[in-house]
Amino acid sequence: MDVVPLNQPLEEAFAPEGEQVVLILSGLIGSGKSAFAQALEKHIPHFVRCNQDELGSRKDVEDLARHALDEGRSVCIDRTNVDADQRAHWIRIAHRSPGVHVWLIVFDIPIEVCAERLKHRTSHPTIHTPEKGLEVLTRFAHQFRHPQPYEGYDRIQTLTLEDQPENGSWNLEELEEILQRLRDSPQIDVPAHNQGGRGRGAYRRSYNRGRGRGWWGAPR
């Protein structure tokens, strides 16, 4: 790993020149997407978290994502993104800016674990009771379609329960490891006319999950 000069601003250490990513998160409510996205924005401020529950509408998410990309930053789309049509919005936004990479993290967490988390959740901006959370979880579970490589991603990783911190709080080293795994995963080559297609069927966990860290060059 390259050593970051002591006088290099932290923002630059996390943002190699010309490196921009639209990082799409996909998974049920309670699967840990927001905990990951909030920690990513906190520890690696090159990333801007775009969360619909807090912003109010998908249009607001799209506007924030476009603005952040125009400023040269990367974005993390913190939504359930239950099917290919929803995920295609963010792929199209990425493609409007030359050289922006499209990465996807699938939070593959058992629905029983998500349900148990929702029973104890008290701070969600739009879901205020456990009963409402379980209702939404059941509906999204029926709507969810696992992402497929031909939808238009450059790289995909799946996170399971074993990948998540036991206390639910991601630190910088853990985040770097996940980002490195994405960067080390095989490049997905998709014909342009297939990008944004509708995915159906079970998602096969066949993507590279080799471990590594440090591509952001964060100081140790």
Secondary structure, 3 states (H helix, E strand, C coil): CCCCCCCCCHHHHCCCCCCCEEEEEECCCCCCHHHHHHHHHHHCCCEEEEEHHHHCCHHHHHHHHHHHHHCCCEEEEECCCCCHHHHHHHHHHHHCCCCCEEEEEEECCCHHHHHHHHHCCCCCCCCCCHHHHHHHHHHHHHHCCCCCHHHCCCEEEEECHHHCCCCCCCCHHHHHHHHHHHHHCCCCCCCHHHCCCCCCCCCCCCCCCCCCCCCCCCCC
